[in-house]
Amino acid sequence: MTDLPGDVPPGDLPVTPDLARALEALGGQLVWRIGKDEASDDVIVRLGFASATPRFAHLPRLRSAGDAELQAALADNRVVIEWVD
């Protein structure tokens, strides 16, 4: 793991060629859903392996979120990542 100062923006983190290949290979096995929580303005990112796709249907609905809403949630640290097993 690389030691980086705590104030390095995530977009500036180094991606090694090995990490890029691993992420690309894994990306084909993942499914995700992004939207706003019904009870709050938080943006929820649900992520799981393709085998978990049926379980996504049993989770609370997410409202549609546009690009501007996603950017605002990122800027306000209102993004929640949920792993779906």
Secondary structure as UniProt FT lines:
FT   TURN            6..7
FT   HELIX           10..12
FT   HELIX           17..27
FT   TURN            28..29
FT   STRAND          30..37
FT   STRAND          43..49
FT   HELIX           50..52
FT   HELIX           53..56
FT   TURN            57..58
FT   STRAND          62..63
FT   HELIX           67..75
FT   TURN            76..77
FT   STRAND          79..84
//
